């Protein structure tokens, strides 16, 4: 949220909720340091094989990789008319 300010040059942004897992209890106040906006970067073109390195099911490993506990993160690689995408889903999160 942007609280009202008498001075237009010192605009403040207050982040009141960063989610339950952020670790922040109090709002975070950010002060504008510049009015310049950087240009849009050129999109990076990656080789499709790079995405395939991340495909699979992942879990937290303990005891030198002998025991795997916790939620499972599944990552798949899909290609469509818009390009390559990594799709992720999580199972085993209590909620």
The 8 nearest C-alpha neighbors of each residue, nearest first, counted from 0:
[[1, 13, 12, 2, 14, 15, 11, 3],
 [0, 2, 12, 11, 13, 3, 10, 4],
 [3, 1, 0, 4, 11, 12, 13, 10],
 [4, 2, 1, 5, 10, 11, 6, 7],
 [3, 5, 6, 2, 7, 10, 9, 11],
 [4, 6, 7, 3, 9, 8, 10, 2],
 [5, 7, 4, 8, 9, 10, 3, 11],
 [6, 8, 9, 10, 5, 4, 3, 11],
 [9, 7, 6, 10, 31, 4, 5, 34],
 [10, 8, 7, 6, 11, 31, 30, 4],
 [9, 11, 8, 31, 7, 30, 4, 12],
 [10, 12, 30, 29, 1, 31, 9, 13],
 [11, 13, 1, 29, 0, 28, 30, 14],
 [14, 12, 28, 0, 27, 15, 29, 1],
 [15, 13, 27, 26, 16, 28, 12, 0],
 [14, 16, 26, 13, 27, 17, 25, 0],
 [17, 15, 18, 14, 26, 19, 23, 24],
 [16, 18, 21, 15, 19, 14, 23, 20],
 [19, 17, 20, 16, 21, 22, 23, 15],
 [18, 20, 21, 17, 22, 16, 23, 24],
 [21, 19, 18, 22, 17, 23, 24, 16],
 [20, 22, 23, 18, 17, 19, 24, 16],
 [21, 23, 20, 24, 19, 18, 17, 25],
 [24, 22, 21, 25, 26, 17, 27, 20],
 [25, 23, 22, 26, 21, 16, 15, 27],
 [24, 26, 23, 27, 15, 16, 14, 22],
 [27, 25, 15, 14, 13, 28, 24, 16],
 [26, 28, 14, 13, 25, 29, 15, 23],
 [29, 27, 13, 12, 26, 14, 30, 11],
 [28, 30, 12, 11, 13, 27, 31, 14],
 [31, 29, 11, 32, 12, 10, 28, 9],
 [30, 32, 33, 10, 11, 9, 29, 34],
 [31, 33, 30, 34, 9, 29, 35, 10],
 [34, 32, 35, 31, 36, 30, 8, 9],
 [33, 35, 36, 32, 31, 8, 37, 10],
 [36, 34, 33, 37, 32, 38, 31, 39],
 [35, 37, 34, 38, 33, 39, 32, 31],
 [38, 36, 35, 39, 40, 34, 33, 41],
 [39, 37, 40, 36, 41, 35, 42, 34],
 [38, 40, 41, 37, 42, 36, 43, 35],
 [41, 39, 38, 42, 37, 43, 36, 44],
 [40, 42, 43, 39, 38, 44, 37, 45],
 [43, 41, 40, 44, 39, 45, 82, 38],
 [44, 42, 45, 41, 40, 46, 82, 83],
 [43, 45, 42, 46, 47, 41, 82, 83],
 [46, 44, 43, 47, 49, 48, 50, 83],
 [45, 47, 48, 49, 44, 50, 83, 51],
 [46, 48, 49, 50, 45, 83, 51, 78],
 [49, 47, 51, 50, 46, 52, 45, 53],
 [50, 48, 47, 51, 52, 46, 45, 53],
 [49, 51, 48, 52, 47, 53, 76, 85],
 [50, 52, 48, 54, 53, 49, 76, 47],
 [51, 53, 50, 49, 54, 48, 55, 76],
 [54, 52, 51, 50, 55, 74, 49, 75],
 [55, 53, 74, 75, 51, 52, 76, 50],
 [56, 54, 74, 73, 53, 57, 75, 72],
 [55, 57, 73, 72, 74, 71, 58, 54],
 [56, 58, 72, 71, 73, 55, 59, 74],
 [59, 57, 71, 67, 60, 70, 68, 72],
 [58, 60, 67, 68, 69, 61, 57, 70],
 [61, 59, 67, 64, 66, 58, 68, 62],
 [60, 62, 66, 64, 63, 67, 65, 59],
 [63, 61, 64, 65, 66, 60, 67, 59],
 [62, 64, 65, 61, 60, 66, 67, 59],
 [65, 63, 60, 61, 62, 66, 67, 59],
 [64, 66, 62, 63, 61, 67, 60, 68],
 [67, 65, 61, 64, 60, 62, 68, 63],
 [66, 68, 60, 59, 58, 61, 65, 64],
 [69, 67, 59, 58, 66, 60, 70, 61],
 [68, 70, 59, 58, 71, 91, 67, 92],
 [69, 71, 91, 90, 92, 58, 72, 89],
 [72, 70, 58, 90, 89, 57, 73, 91],
 [71, 73, 89, 57, 56, 88, 58, 74],
 [74, 72, 56, 88, 87, 55, 89, 71],
 [73, 75, 87, 54, 55, 86, 56, 85],
 [74, 76, 54, 86, 85, 87, 77, 55],
 [77, 75, 85, 84, 86, 54, 50, 51],
 [78, 76, 84, 83, 85, 75, 79, 86],
 [77, 79, 83, 82, 84, 76, 80, 81],
 [80, 78, 82, 81, 83, 77, 84, 76],
 [79, 81, 82, 78, 83, 77, 84, 47],
 [82, 80, 79, 83, 78, 84, 77, 44],
 [83, 81, 79, 78, 80, 84, 77, 47],
 [84, 82, 78, 77, 79, 47, 85, 81],
 [85, 83, 77, 76, 78, 86, 82, 50],
 [84, 86, 76, 75, 77, 87, 74, 50],
 [87, 85, 75, 74, 84, 76, 88, 77],
 [88, 86, 74, 73, 85, 75, 72, 89],
 [87, 89, 73, 72, 74, 90, 86, 71],
 [88, 90, 72, 71, 73, 70, 91, 87],
 [91, 89, 71, 70, 92, 72, 88, 73],
 [90, 92, 70, 93, 71, 89, 69, 94],
 [93, 91, 70, 90, 94, 89, 69, 71],
 [94, 92, 91, 70, 90, 69, 89, 71],
 [93, 92, 91, 90, 70, 89, 19, 20]]
